[in-house]
């Protein structure tokens, strides 16, 4: 999806809101977005069939004022299982049904290797201290982690002024939380608990983990707890990868050869 949106932007193809701003007054119309490309490729109307109930109107309640009930209407997308699709072709199709179905199969979420679901226990409570966004769950090197690209996506061209992507490992975060003396003193219930209990305690007490390139903190409504690195734990888990270790050996051998 990102490569499609990026190619459209690079070739100067106007996005839907840019080509027809009258129908999209709430959008900027500046460029294609990943979600726009995804919505078009998932729209069955391009097969020539009519589709109903893709959106529904909900009436959300507002705080009461006096004796009258107040509400506002908001449109939400319905699940694809609730869509109603005509049996007959209603207009000239732009794509065949075979191609449409094939695209949906490509767009389906990939299954993790081995079929084992991936679990991120700190999802939603890990925040970026650089830009303030909730960090994305990210699986890399067979372990859970969290990253923030500060709003940058592969749809936009890379800029030299782009902020460095922030990445933290989940096991490092849990080690710091469970072994920080100041945090354990004020919140003894978090002492040496399993990951699910630690995450549950954070959510129950409205605590968030704020991550920066140089520091990690736990923040509550009334206090901030800097998380110090437990040397013994992090030294055991943060080993030099074999590839980097081999590269270092090669550099040392080259240095000795040059010295001779």
N, C-alpha and C positions, 0 to 999 in steps of 0.2 A: 504493500500500500504506500509506504513512504517513498519508494523509488518511482512509483507512478506519479505521485503528487509532485515530486521533485522534477521529474522530466517535463511535466506540464508547465511548471513554473519556469524552468530553464528555456523552454521553447516559446514562452510568451503567450500561451493559451489562456484566455481569460477564464476565471473561475465562474461558477453560476451566478454568484451575487455581483460579480463585476460585469458580466454580460447582460444581466437583467436586474439592475439595482432597484427598479420600482417594486419588484416582488420581494426584495430582500433588504428593506430599509434598515433593518437592525444589524446588518453585517457590513464589514469594512469593504469587502470586494477587492482586497489587495492581492491575494494569492490563494492557490489551492491549499487545502489542509488535508491531512491524512484521513480525518473523519468524513470529509466530503467525498473523497474517492471511495471510501468503504461503503458509504450510504448508497452511492450510485450503483456500485457493483452488486449490492444486495437487494436492489429494488426489482421485484418481479414484473413491474409494469413494462419494462423494456422488452419483455418477451411477447408483448402484444395483448396481454390479458389485463383486465381491470382488477384492481385490488381495493378492498374496503377494510376499515377498522385498523389501519396501520397506526393511527393516533386516536387517542381518546381524550375527553375533556373531564377532568376531575374538579370537584368543588371542595377546596380545602377550607376548613374553618379558620376564622380569624378570632382574636381575643374579643370576648363579649364586651359590649358597651351598652349599658342600660338593659332594656327588656328585649332588644332585638338581636337575633343571631346574624352574624356577619360572616361572609365567605368570599373567596375569590376563585375564579376559574383559571385552570392551568392545563395546558396540553402536554400529554406524556405519550411516549412511544409504547405501543402494545407489543407483547411477545409475538414472535412470528407464528406460534401455534394458534394465536387468536385471529390471524388474518383471514379474510374471506376473499378467495381468488375465483374469478369467473371461469367456467368450463370452456366457454367459447372465446376465440380471439376477438377482441373489441377494437383494435386499431393495428396499424402496420407495425410489426415487430422490428426492433433494431438489433436484436440478437436472438439466436436460436435457443430453444429450451435446453438442448444438449450442452451448449457452451455455458449457459447460465448455471446449470447444475454443476458442471465441472469447476467453475469459478468458486462456487460455494464450498466444494470439497477442498479446494486449495486454501481458502480463507479460514477453514475450520481450525480451531486451536490445536496446536501440536500436542501429542501425547508424550509425557516424560518417558525417558528410556526405562525399560523394564515395567512400565505401566504403574509405577509407584507414585502416588500423588505427592507433590512437594508442599511442605508445611513451612510457613513463616510466622513464628509465634509473636514477633514484635511488629507485625504489619499494622499500620495505622497509628502507632504511638511513637514512631521514629521520625523526627522532623529535621529538616536541613537548616543549620544555623546560618548559612550563607544567604539563602533567598527566602526562607520561611515556609517552603513547601513540605508536604508530607512526602517522605522518600519512597521511591518505587521498590517493591520487592524484586530481587534479582538473584538468579541461581547461576553460579559460576564455579567451576572446579569442584563440582559435586557437593557444594555446600551453600547454605542460605546466606544472603547478604542483602544490603539495601544501598541504593544509589540515588543520586539526584543530578540531573543534567541542567538544572536551573532554568527550565523552560525551553531549552534548546532541543530540537528534534532533527531527525535526518531529512525532513522536508526542507529545512532551511540550509543554505550553504554555510560551510564552516568559516568562522571569522577568527582572525588572529586575536581579537579582544574577548573571545569567548572564555567564560570562567571555567576553570578546571572541574571536571566531573568529580563529585564526591562519592566515595564508596567505603562502606564499613561492613565488616563481617559480623554475622549474628552471634557466633560463638564468642567473639571478642567483647561484644556489648554485654552479653550475659555474664561473662567472667568478671568484668569490671563492676557490674551492678552487685553481684553476689559477694564480692570480696572488698568492697569499699567500706572502710571503717566508719566514716562519718554517716553514710547512708544507713548502715546497719544500726548505728546508735539511735538515730531518729526513727527508723522504720525496721525494728527487729524482725518483723514478720517476713522480710525479704531475705533473711540470712540463709544461704545455702539451700534454697528451694529449687525444685525442678523448673525447667523453662516455662511450662504452662502456668505454674503458680505465680512466677515472677511477672509474666505478662498480664495475668488476671489481676494481680495486685495493682499494677500500674494503671490499668483501665478503671478499676473500681475506685481509685483515689484520684483520678483525673491527672495523672502524672505523665509527662512526655520526656522522651530522650532527644536532646538537641545535639546534633553532630556537626562538627566543623572539621576543617583540615588539620587543625592543631589541638582541638580539645573536644571532650565529651562531657555533657552535663545532664542531670536529671532536674527538671523544673516542675514545680507545683504552683498553685495560686499564690503561695506566700513565701516560698523558699527556692533556692537554687543550690544543687549539690554537684560540685565538680567531681568527676569520676577519675580517680588516679589509677594509673596502670599497675596492676599487680605483676611485678617483675617475674616472679616464679612461674605464673600461669602463662603470661604472654610469651616468655622465652621458650616455653615448652611447645606452644602451638604455632608460633611464627617462625618456622624454620626456613632456611634458604632453599629454594627449589633446586632440584638436581641439575637443571639446565644452567642456572646461574652459577652453581658451584663448579660445574664443568668448565664454564667460560672463565671463571676466576683461575682455575688450575692452568688453563691454556695461557692466560696472560702472564702468570708467574713463570711458566716454562719459557715463554718468549723473552721475558725480561732477563732470565739467566743466560739465554743464548746470546742476546745482544751484549750483555756484560762481558761474555767471553771474547 
